[in-house]
Amino acid sequence: MNFNDKCFELSALAQRLELDRADGKTVAFANGLFDILHVGHLRYLQGAAAEADRLVVAINSDKSARELKGPTRPIMPEAERAELIAGFGCVDYVTVFTERDVRPLLRTLRPNVHCKGSDYTVETVPEADVAAELGIRIAIVGDDKRHATTSIIEQIRDRS
């Protein structure tokens, strides 16, 4: 994988966050597939960035994307998705993860805030158990869930 100055393997990211915490910085964590970018992704990440001093974005690997969305996904490979997300000014760090959910990342990175999109409530966040155990605040951020990559893909296919 080709990493730029914002993209880190998990262990290196954990070390980087320790330096940020030593400087008194707080950390927000967001995650997703980010396959075909749309305005909903941007608004989600901007909302997440507003929750802390640093924003970490974890991107599903190609393998986990296929497990979650089926054999035709992702459309774009993980390295390109990571590079695109790293290009957003509101994003400080990016990592790619292979697990089906982010519980292991929350345990390793220990952010102050775990941010999820508006299609969740605090009670329905899948990782709420680990967040509660570790004292991580959950924040629901972004706009109404009016944008979806799956819908965009369907529109493209319908027009073909």
Phi, psi and omega in degrees: 000139180267112183257141170261194186289353177256347186261130185224148164291158188303314183295319178292324177295317178302319178294318179299318180294327176298321177295317178297316179297322178297333176272008177084013181275145173262159187233129171254149182233131175226156179212162177170177179278316178053052187281299172245111186292142177215174186299330177299322177297313180300314181295323176298312182290324176296318177296319179295319180297329180289348183275347184199179180284328181234143176242122173258132176241124177258128184249133177300134175294166177302318181298310181291329177297317178296320179297322183276322190246350179108173189291344180270000181241150004278163175284316180253143179291157186303321181297321179289322178296319178297317180296318178297313180296321178298336179287344177288133181297333182281351183261129179264320184219148178228141172220156177251136181233151185258345183289162179285335174221176190261013179307312180298326179290320177299319179295320182283315187271334178047060178291164174284327185225134174253114185260132177232158181285172187288358173279000176245164164242167179305324182285337184259001178297123184302328183264016182302327180298313180290321178301315179296316180301322184265359181074029179269126177287142176257133177234133174265121188227167178095180181272179176305148182286072178259354183240134179212133179302318180302318179295320178297316179299317179297320179297317179298315180296321180295329182276349182281000000 
